[in-house]
Structures are given as C-alpha cells and as structure tokens.
Amino acid sequence: MRDVRGDLGFRTVHGGALASLIDTAAMVAAWSGAPAVANSRGTTVGLTVSYLAAAQGEDVEANARVLRRGRSLVYLDVDVYSASGTFVAKGLVTYKLG
C-alpha cells in the first residue's frame, strides 16, 4: 500500500488554504494600526476571494493593506503571489475590531 500522508498526489494549493491565508494576513494588517486594549477581540465580517491562477507545488505569500479604517471596521485588500511571482488570488476583507 502506498503511503500518501502529506502527499495526496496533488501539487496545487487548495483554495481553502489560500482563503485562510488571506483572512490571516488581513487580520494582522487590521490590528497593526489599532491601539492595544485589554481583552481586545476581532472577527472577519466579510471575505471575498477571487482565484486567478493555480499555485503549483510552491510557496505562496500574502500582502495585505488597509484601504480604510473606521471606528470599528477595517477594509482590507490582500494579494497572494506564488514564489515564482504568479498572481494567484485577490481578497477583499472586512474586519471588525472591538
């Protein structure tokens, strides 16, 4: 029997993994300019992902930037690129601080 742990024969990065990366990068960017308050919480209230190309067996990197920061909502734009420079996915995220 073939051992497939960690390698199911697919080299394409799963779309769910890319969406999680976009969400995490947006969260970090949202909190980067926020004041530190005890018992701070936050949550993603909107997440849209456009998949532009497949990431085939290589690392991916997300770059997030704040588009607008309100009193409690932060609007973010996230780009995901493969290690070879391919534009893999675009995310628009709304994150609530509070």
TAZIHU-V381095 format. One line per field, one symbol per residue. phi: phi as a letter, one per 30 degrees, with the letter a starting at -180 (. if undefined). Layout:
phi=???
This chain:
phi=.ddcdibdiccdddddddddddddddddddddccddbehdbaadcabbbcccadcchbdbbcbcbddaccdbcbcbbbccbdddjddcabbcbcbcck
